[in-house]
Every structure is written in C-alpha cells, then in structure tokens.
Amino acid sequence: LNAANEVAVAAFLDGALRWIDIPDVLSAVLDRHNGGDADSAEAGVDADRRARVAAADLIRERTSR
C-alpha cells in the first residue's frame, strides 16, 4: 500500500493524476495483490516492486483515456 501510495502521490504532484483518484489507484493495487507471505526481506522488496509497477500501470491507463 505504501509503495502504491508513493507512486500515486508522485503522479499527482506531476499533474498526471487528480487528488481524488489516488484512493481508486490504491484500491485497485490492493485488489491485484495476491497476499503472499512476507517471510523474508526479499518477499517484502518484491511486493514493493510489484505494487509500484501496478500503480504506474493503472495511472498510465487512466491518463491514456
């Protein structure tokens, strides 16, 4: 959630996303999350990376409409 929020806020600050759209991006990223175990540092880093990619993809989809 934090990783997706960082991407969404950065997009907002860059003018690529409206403030009111941030929660929608976060919700969609959480919906895509498979909920795997956070049993290692690598798992946490991987979850962070996947959340950032998912958020960026969703924002790109929104701005290409």
C-alpha positions in Angstrom: 0.0 0.0 0.0 2.8 2.4 0.9 4.6 1.8 -2.4 1.5 2.3 -4.4 0.7 5.5 -2.5 4.2 6.9 -3.2 3.7 6.3 -6.9 0.2 7.8 -6.9 1.3 10.9 -4.9 4.2 11.4 -7.2 1.8 11.2 -10.2 -0.5 13.8 -8.5 2.4 16.1 -7.9 3.5 15.8 -11.5 0.0 16.7 -12.6 -0.7 13.2 -14.1 -3.3 12.2 -11.5 -6.1 14.0 -9.7 -6.1 14.0 -5.9 -9.5 12.4 -5.8 -8.2 9.5 -8.0 -5.4 8.4 -5.5 -7.7 6.2 -3.4 -9.0 4.4 -6.6 -5.4 3.6 -7.6 -4.6 2.3 -4.1 -7.8 0.2 -4.0 -7.1 -1.3 -7.5 -3.5 -2.2 -6.5 -4.7 -3.9 -3.3 -7.3 -5.8 -5.4 -4.4 -7.1 -7.6 -2.3 -8.2 -4.6 -2.2 -11.9 -4.1 -1.4 -11.7 -0.4 1.6 -13.9 -0.3 3.6 -14.5 2.9 6.1 -11.8 3.9 8.5 -14.4 5.2 11.7 -12.7 4.0 13.2 -9.3 3.2 13.2 -10.4 -0.5 9.4 -11.0 -0.3 8.9 -7.5 1.0 11.1 -6.0 -1.6 9.3 -8.0 -4.3 5.8 -6.9 -3.0 7.0 -3.3 -3.0 8.2 -3.6 -6.6 5.0 -5.2 -7.8 2.9 -2.6 -6.1 4.9 0.2 -7.8 4.5 -1.4 -11.2 0.8 -2.0 -10.7 0.2 1.6 -9.6 2.2 3.0 -12.5 0.3 0.8 -15.0 -3.0 1.9 -13.5 -2.1 5.6 -13.7 -0.8 5.2 -17.3 -4.2 3.5 -18.2 -6.1 6.4 -16.6 -4.0 9.1 -18.4 -4.2 7.4 -21.8 -8.0 7.6 -21.9 
